[in-house]
Amino acid sequence: MAGVTLPHLDRPICEPVELGPGAPVRVVRVRQGREALPSEPFPHFHNVYELVLFGDVDGQFAVEGRRYDLQSRSIAYVPSMRQHDFALAGGQRDWVLVQIDAAAGDVLARKSGLALLAQSFCARPAVASYRRLRALAEWLADIDPADPLALPLAELLLRAATRAPRVEGVAVDVDPNDLKRLRPAIDRLRAAPAAAHGAQRAAAACALSTAYFSRRFKQLIGLAWSDYVRAHRLHLASRRLLESDEQVLEIAEDLGFSSASQFGELFKRRFGMAPKRYRQAAHAQDSAKRHP
């Protein structure tokens, strides 16, 4: 992947994160100069597993009621759907961000020796270990994210990261109105996307009033509940178009779209092409890579 200079962590991406077509992994390199301003913390969460390998940095990482000091060679790890934020001091800083699709990450977390991936952590490896971790991350950044090697490399990187010495965090007060109160509705959507209900029933699942739920959801996620449901379903549909031979109508019905035509219209609006064309283009691209 090409290098990225945008201050990614200064503008946190809330759920859902868009990975490339057919790609279980997303890698972003960030490097900022001495003129970089301090970043403001912003509690957020993603539908991906996230590992950040910092080079030069000074700041703090907050997750699940604990705050950690960040310094050079720090590693920050967050499982899918866990609230977290970063507050970075101004000046020169750099990091590599590795994001792994939630479904792929769930499979990895169940593997032998990777149970630690169920919990957030902050670590700071020794110099030699950090160099090896960074080399793995750079290798991962340099290959096509849809390459079959990407996920095994990401697994190796995560296995090595879990062995790094942990940084002790300090307990902090957690806002009682934070994202955790919205999790019941989001968890129900992830478990049964076709059965997702409107804001009223989503709010009831969270034991909140509809007005408060809708307002708070938009504030923290950046999308209205109905837009979030649609974006989540379309993201799942895009993956199934690439990873299965299911008919478009079957995918549309299974994910709760009212008709194939409605699905096609929404899909084209989001991805720029009709579902069938999207699948054909991806297959043609894969064929070109295998037979240059």
C-alpha positions as CSV (number, residue, x, y, z in Angstrom):
1,M,0.0,0.0,0.0
2,A,1.1,3.5,-0.6
3,G,2.1,5.7,2.4
4,V,-0.5,7.8,4.0
5,T,0.1,11.2,5.5
6,L,-3.4,12.0,6.8
7,P,-3.6,12.2,10.6
8,H,-5.7,9.0,10.8
9,L,-5.9,8.9,14.6
10,D,-6.7,12.7,14.7
11,R,-9.9,11.9,12.8
12,P,-11.1,8.5,14.2
13,I,-13.2,6.4,12.0
14,C,-16.2,5.1,13.9
15,E,-17.9,1.8,13.0
16,P,-18.2,0.5,10.3
17,V,-14.7,0.6,8.9
18,E,-14.5,-0.1,5.1
19,L,-12.0,-2.7,4.1
20,G,-11.0,-3.2,0.5
21,P,-13.0,-5.7,-1.6
22,G,-12.1,-9.2,-0.6
23,A,-9.5,-7.9,1.9
24,P,-9.6,-9.1,5.5
25,V,-6.8,-6.7,6.4
26,R,-6.2,-3.0,6.1
27,V,-2.8,-1.4,6.8
28,V,-2.1,2.4,7.0
29,R,1.3,4.0,7.5
30,V,1.2,7.5,9.1
31,R,4.1,9.9,9.6
32,Q,3.7,13.4,10.8
33,G,6.4,16.2,11.2
34,R,7.2,18.6,14.0
35,E,4.4,20.9,12.9
36,A,1.7,18.3,13.9
37,L,-0.8,19.7,16.4
38,P,-1.9,17.7,19.5
39,S,-4.8,15.4,18.8
40,E,-8.1,15.6,20.8
41,P,-9.4,12.4,22.4
42,F,-12.7,11.1,20.9
43,P,-14.2,7.9,22.3
44,H,-15.1,5.6,19.4
45,F,-15.1,2.0,18.3
46,H,-14.8,-0.1,15.1
47,N,-16.1,-3.3,13.7
48,V,-12.5,-4.5,13.2
49,Y,-9.6,-5.7,15.4
50,E,-7.0,-3.0,15.6
51,L,-3.3,-3.0,16.3
52,V,-1.3,0.2,16.3
53,L,2.5,0.1,16.4
54,F,3.9,3.5,17.3
55,G,7.4,4.7,16.4
56,D,7.9,8.2,17.8
57,V,5.0,9.2,20.0
58,D,4.0,10.9,23.2
59,G,0.5,10.7,24.5
60,Q,-2.2,8.5,26.0
61,F,-4.3,5.6,25.0
62,A,-7.6,5.0,26.8
63,V,-9.7,1.8,26.6
64,E,-12.3,0.1,28.7
65,G,-11.9,2.3,31.8
66,R,-8.1,2.4,31.8
67,R,-5.6,4.9,30.5
68,Y,-2.0,4.1,29.3
69,D,0.9,6.3,28.7
70,L,2.3,6.1,25.1
71,Q,5.9,6.5,24.3
72,S,8.3,5.4,21.5
73,R,7.8,1.7,20.6
74,S,4.4,1.5,22.3
75,I,1.8,-1.0,21.0
76,A,-2.0,-0.4,21.4
77,Y,-4.4,-3.3,20.7
78,V,-8.2,-3.2,20.7
79,P,-10.6,-6.0,19.9
80,S,-13.6,-5.4,17.7
81,M,-16.3,-3.1,19.1
82,R,-14.4,-1.9,22.1
83,Q,-14.6,1.8,23.0
84,H,-11.2,3.5,23.0
85,D,-9.5,6.8,22.2
86,F,-6.1,8.4,21.7
87,A,-4.7,11.8,22.8
88,L,-1.4,12.5,21.2
89,A,1.0,15.3,22.0
90,G,2.0,17.6,19.2
91,G,5.2,17.2,17.2
92,Q,6.9,14.4,15.2
93,R,5.1,11.1,15.4
94,D,4.6,8.0,13.3
95,W,2.7,4.7,13.5
96,V,1.5,1.7,11.5
97,L,-2.2,0.9,11.9
98,V,-3.3,-2.7,11.2
99,Q,-7.1,-3.4,11.1
100,I,-8.5,-6.9,10.7
101,D,-12.0,-7.8,9.6
102,A,-14.2,-8.6,12.6
103,A,-15.2,-12.1,11.3
104,A,-11.6,-13.0,10.5
105,G,-10.4,-11.6,13.9
106,D,-13.1,-13.6,15.7
107,V,-11.6,-16.8,14.1
108,L,-8.1,-15.8,15.1
109,A,-9.1,-15.0,18.7
110,R,-10.4,-18.6,19.1
111,K,-7.1,-20.2,17.9
112,S,-4.8,-21.8,20.4
113,G,-2.4,-19.3,22.0
114,L,-4.5,-16.3,21.0
115,A,-7.0,-16.1,23.8
116,L,-5.3,-12.8,24.9
117,L,-6.8,-11.2,21.8
118,A,-10.1,-11.1,23.6
119,Q,-8.8,-8.2,25.8
120,S,-7.4,-4.8,25.0
121,F,-3.9,-4.1,26.0
122,C,-0.9,-1.7,25.7
123,A,2.6,-3.1,25.5
124,R,6.2,-1.9,24.9
125,P,8.6,-4.4,23.5
126,A,12.3,-4.2,23.7
127,V,14.1,-2.6,20.8
128,A,15.0,-5.8,19.0
129,S,11.5,-7.2,19.4
130,Y,9.9,-4.0,18.2
131,R,12.0,-4.0,15.1
132,R,10.8,-7.5,14.2
133,L,7.2,-6.5,14.8
134,R,7.6,-3.4,12.7
135,A,9.2,-5.4,10.0
136,L,6.2,-7.7,9.9
137,A,3.8,-4.7,9.8
138,E,5.8,-3.1,7.0
139,W,5.8,-6.4,5.0
140,L,2.0,-6.6,5.5
141,A,1.7,-3.0,4.3
142,D,3.6,-3.7,1.1
143,I,1.4,-6.6,-0.1
144,D,-2.0,-6.5,-1.6
145,P,-4.5,-6.7,1.3
146,A,-6.5,-9.3,-0.6
147,D,-3.4,-11.5,-1.0
148,P,-3.8,-14.9,0.7
149,L,-0.6,-14.2,2.6
150,A,-2.1,-11.1,4.3
151,L,-4.2,-12.9,7.0
152,P,-1.4,-15.4,8.0
153,L,1.0,-12.5,8.3
154,A,-1.5,-10.6,10.4
155,E,-1.9,-13.6,12.7
156,L,1.9,-13.9,13.1
157,L,2.0,-10.2,13.9
158,L,-0.7,-10.5,16.6
159,R,0.9,-13.6,18.1
160,A,4.2,-11.7,18.5
161,A,2.4,-8.6,19.8
162,T,0.7,-10.6,22.6
163,R,4.1,-11.6,23.9
164,A,5.4,-8.1,24.4
165,P,5.7,-6.8,28.0
166,R,2.5,-5.1,29.1
167,V,2.2,-1.5,30.1
168,E,0.3,-1.0,33.4
169,G,-2.6,1.4,33.0
170,V,-4.5,3.4,35.5
171,A,-8.2,3.2,36.2
172,V,-10.3,6.2,34.9
173,D,-13.9,7.2,35.4
174,V,-16.0,6.0,32.5
175,D,-18.9,8.1,31.3
176,P,-22.1,6.2,32.2
177,N,-23.6,7.3,28.9
178,D,-20.7,6.0,26.7
179,L,-20.9,3.6,23.8
180,K,-21.5,0.6,26.1
181,R,-25.1,1.6,26.5
182,L,-25.6,1.2,22.8
183,R,-24.0,-2.2,22.5
184,P,-27.2,-4.3,23.0
185,A,-28.7,-2.9,19.8
186,I,-25.5,-3.1,17.8
187,D,-24.8,-6.7,19.0
188,R,-28.3,-7.7,17.9
189,L,-27.7,-6.2,14.5
190,R,-24.4,-8.1,14.1
191,A,-26.0,-11.4,15.2
192,A,-29.1,-11.1,12.9
193,P,-28.7,-8.3,10.4
194,A,-31.9,-9.2,8.5
195,A,-33.9,-9.0,11.7
196,A,-32.8,-5.5,12.7
197,H,-35.7,-3.3,13.9
198,G,-36.2,0.4,13.8
199,A,-34.9,2.9,16.3
200,Q,-37.8,2.4,18.8
201,R,-37.1,-1.3,19.3
202,A,-33.3,-0.8,19.2
203,A,-33.7,1.8,21.9
204,A,-35.8,-0.6,24.0
205,A,-33.1,-3.2,23.7
206,C,-30.7,-0.7,25.3
207,A,-33.3,0.4,28.0
208,L,-33.3,3.9,26.6
209,S,-35.9,6.2,25.3
210,T,-36.1,6.4,21.5
211,A,-35.3,10.1,21.4
212,Y,-32.2,9.7,23.7
213,F,-31.0,6.6,21.8
214,S,-31.3,8.3,18.4
215,R,-29.6,11.5,19.6
216,R,-26.8,9.7,21.4
217,F,-26.2,7.2,18.6
218,K,-25.8,9.9,16.0
219,Q,-23.5,11.9,18.3
220,L,-21.2,8.9,19.0
221,I,-21.3,7.0,15.7
222,G,-21.9,9.8,13.3
223,L,-24.8,8.0,11.6
224,A,-28.5,7.7,12.3
225,W,-29.5,4.2,13.4
226,S,-31.3,3.5,10.1
227,D,-28.2,4.6,8.1
228,Y,-26.0,2.5,10.3
229,V,-28.1,-0.6,9.7
230,R,-28.1,0.0,5.9
231,A,-24.3,0.5,5.9
232,H,-23.7,-2.7,7.9
233,R,-25.9,-4.8,5.6
234,L,-24.3,-3.4,2.5
235,H,-20.9,-4.1,3.9
236,L,-21.9,-7.7,4.6
237,A,-23.4,-8.0,1.1
238,S,-20.2,-6.8,-0.5
239,R,-18.2,-9.5,1.3
240,R,-20.6,-12.2,0.3
241,L,-20.6,-11.2,-3.3
242,L,-16.8,-11.6,-3.3
243,E,-16.5,-14.7,-1.1
244,S,-19.4,-16.8,-2.2
245,D,-21.4,-18.0,-5.3
246,E,-24.7,-17.0,-3.8
247,Q,-27.3,-15.4,-6.1
248,V,-27.8,-11.6,-5.7
249,L,-31.4,-12.2,-4.8
250,E,-30.5,-14.7,-2.1
251,I,-28.0,-12.3,-0.6
252,A,-30.5,-9.5,-0.6
253,E,-33.3,-11.5,1.0
254,D,-30.9,-13.0,3.6
255,L,-29.7,-9.6,4.7
256,G,-33.2,-8.1,5.0
257,F,-33.5,-5.9,1.9
258,S,-37.1,-5.6,0.7
259,S,-36.3,-6.6,-2.9
260,A,-33.5,-7.2,-5.2
261,S,-34.1,-3.9,-7.0
262,Q,-33.9,-2.0,-3.7
263,F,-30.7,-3.8,-2.8
264,G,-29.3,-3.1,-6.3
265,E,-30.1,0.6,-6.0
266,L,-28.6,1.0,-2.5
267,F,-25.6,-1.1,-3.4
268,K,-24.8,1.0,-6.5
269,R,-25.2,4.2,-4.6
270,R,-22.7,3.1,-2.1
271,F,-20.2,1.1,-4.2
272,G,-20.6,2.8,-7.6
273,M,-21.7,-0.3,-9.5
274,A,-24.4,-2.9,-9.5
275,P,-23.9,-6.0,-7.4
276,K,-23.3,-8.4,-10.4
277,R,-20.9,-5.9,-11.9
278,Y,-19.1,-5.6,-8.6
279,R,-18.6,-9.3,-8.4
280,Q,-17.5,-9.6,-12.1
281,A,-15.0,-6.7,-11.7
282,A,-13.5,-8.4,-8.6
283,H,-13.2,-11.7,-10.3
284,A,-11.6,-10.1,-13.4
285,Q,-9.1,-8.3,-11.1
286,D,-8.2,-11.6,-9.4
287,S,-7.7,-13.3,-12.7
288,A,-5.4,-10.6,-13.9
289,K,-3.3,-10.9,-10.8
290,R,-3.0,-14.7,-11.2
291,H,-2.2,-14.5,-15.0
292,P,-0.3,-11.2,-15.6
